[in-house]
Amino acid sequence: MKELLLYMAKNLVDNPDAVTVREIEGESTVLELRVAPEDMGKVIGRQGRIAKEIRTIIKAVAQRDGRKVTVEIVD
């Protein structure tokens, strides 16, 4: 799922080299997405629509594998 999130984020932003994803394991897995400050709006979208869709896709893939995964977009 980390690779899927990286792929989606890199295709949305102008500076794909600045995209990083950190995976934090626990009861549920947390994927922390970081992008360049000027690309933050492209990942979040108007009224958070793109961020919501990214989370929906990751959640659907995780459920297929029987896992709980959340995506956090951090500064």
N, C-alpha and C positions, 0 to 999 in steps of 0.2 A: 504494500500500500504506500510505503514511503516513495517508491519509484513512480507510482501513478501520480501522487501529489506533486512530485518534482516535475514530471512531464507536463501536467496541466498548468502549473504555475509558470514554468519557463516559456510556454507558448502564449501566455497572456501578457507578459511584461516586455519592456524595451531593453532591460538589462538582465538577461538570463543568467549571467555569471554571478550575480549577487544573490540568487535564489538558494536558500539552504533549508533543509528540513531536519529537525532533530526529533528522534523517536524516544519517548519516555515510557518505559514499561511499568506496569503496576497492575492493579485490579482491572483497569481498563487502560488501553494504550492511548497516549496523547501524542499527536504529531504537531510540532511547533513549526510553523511556516514563517520564514523571514525573507523579505524582499527589500530592494533598495527603497529609500523613502519616497522617491519620485514615482515609484511603481505601485505604491500602496493602494491608490485609488483604482487601479486597473484590476487588482486582485479582489478588492472589496465590491466594487461596482456601485451603481446607483441604488441607494437604500439597502445596500448589503446583498443584493440579488446574486451576484457572482459568488460571493463567499458562501451564501446559503446553498447554492447548487454544488459547489465543491464539497461542502460538508455532506450533502445528500448522496453524492456519488461515492465518497469514501465510506460512508456509513453502510450503503448497500453492499459494497464489496466486502466489508468487514462482516456483515451479517451472514453472507454466503459462507464465510470461513468460520462462523460461530464465535466471532470476537467482537469486543466493544472498542471502538476507536472514535476519538474526537479530534477535531482539527482546531487549532488555535492560531490565529494570525497575530504575530507579535511585532512590536516596533523595533 
